[in-house]
Amino acid sequence: MQILQDNQLTQPLTSFNKVASAYLVRISLTAALAGFIFGFDTVVISGANLPIKQLWHTSPWFHGFFIMSMALWGTVVGALFGGMPTQRWGRKKVLIAIGILFGLSALGTALAPDPYTFSFFRFIGGLGIGVSSVAAPTYISEISTPATRGRLGALYQFNIVFGILIAFLSNYFLQGVGGTNDWRWMLGVLIIPSVVYAALVTGVPESPRWLITKKNDPETAKAVLSKLGVADPETETTSILSSFHHETPLGQKTPFFSSRYKTILWLAFMVALFNQLSGINFILYYAPEILERAGLASKESLFNAILIGGINLVFTFVGLYLIDRLGRRTLLLIGSLGYVISLGMVAWAFYAHAGAGFLMVFLLLFIAAHAIGQGAVIWVFISEIFPNKVRASGQSFGASTHWIFAALITFLTPVFLDGQNGIFKDNPWPIFAFFAFMMLLQLVWVLTKVPETKGKSLEQLEQALLR
């Protein structure tokens, strides 16, 4: 991180005020912990998938819609409408509410007596995920410096994959603890990080950009900017105000879905769309089942799902290291190439019955490509391309696009994958071939349409992208 001088942030990390630097990292990490609960809640269902199917004897359609994808439908609703409370009541209050929603969901699903109650509380947890994917990246983007925004913003993604790994580990070690009720323990432990997160986030300050543009409170914003390590809070406040008034001349309002924001809206839509058309949620949700199809025993497939989570975490570190060095566009290019190769080989492995070991190698390559590329970039990129005035709405738009396609893919998967009635019940290779083709299209899109955003202030990006 660097000290802001003359509204430019170009000094190396070592020159950043150590106290302010530690404070900025601490509050960014605290806000990003929403991602940990997000990741845990998203993947913990993989351990409950088969036990719940056997307990309640659900049909493929019912299981796909109510059990597996209900949290994602809640996520869609949370993402669609999460921008409104984030903009009206502030980032901090919404972050606190997220922890409460996660806690309610963990308790409710663990104690659910029937699939309908279970689905309701999964929906509540989904609301928390959806809103967190709006509020947390927006908050981190607005408190960060241009030189560190990528790394700090990617902390949210790091916490997502860390939560995913812990969920896989939790499912593995809780298997056999509660007999037929193992899955209740797997889901219920989420209440612990939910309560801890809600308590920690009460100690973070409000976003200075929200204080300036929504609350018209530049004095409080200056105090926050000073604590964040900004050398000249007065100049920074003036820059934010100037950009806001330029975007909103004489009190005029520009509709969010207007030609003025067309380029930015398309960028957010496409990065979110391609994120899900990579098949990442499909693989994470159904990892144990996919690996069983490859010939691994149930316990062995669950252990290998942990390996997937570990590779995800390791290469997310790589993405964190590279995102402010190589830039967002370069990481998307690297990830796209890795996607095409790995998904193509996974499809071939299933088609040719190449064996579990061969398949596992390319599944891990897929996870690594995602962690370095789309995984590291998506939440940072969406949160930084929208102007201050509409950032919460823009994050809501991008996140809801992401989650709508995640829900559709998860909902439809049992129809294609179910062992008795699935369209590809004998061999799922066409699913992976489809994802590989989509990633080839992503590669073309990145090469032709995606701009580089690293190293620029939010206000500089606003001017460049709106121009």
Buried (B, 14 or more C-beta within 10 A) or exposed (E): BBBBBEBEBEBEEEEBBEEBBEBBBEBBBBBBBBBBBBBBBBBBBBBBBBBBBEEBEBEBBBBBBBBBBBBBBBBBBBBBBBBBBBBEEBBBBBBBBBBBBBBBBBBBBBEBEEBEEBBBBBBBBBBBBBBBBBBBBBBBBBBBBBBBBBBBBBBBBBBBBBBBBBBBBBBBEBBEEEEEEBBBBBBBBBBEBBBBBBEBBEEBBBBBBBBBBBEEBBEBBBBBBBBBBBBBBEBBBBBBBEBBEEBBEEEEEBEBEEEBBEBBBEBBBBBBBBBBBBBBBBBBBBBBBBBBBBEBEEEBBBBBBBBBBBBBBBBBBBBBBBBBEBBBBBBBBBBBBBBBBBBBBBBBBBBEEBEBEBBBBBBBBBBBBBBBBBBBBBBBBBBBBBBBBBBBBBBBBBBBBBBBBBBBBBBBBBBBBBEEEBEBEEEBBBBBBBBBBBBBBBBEBBEEEBBEBBBBBBBBBBBEBBE
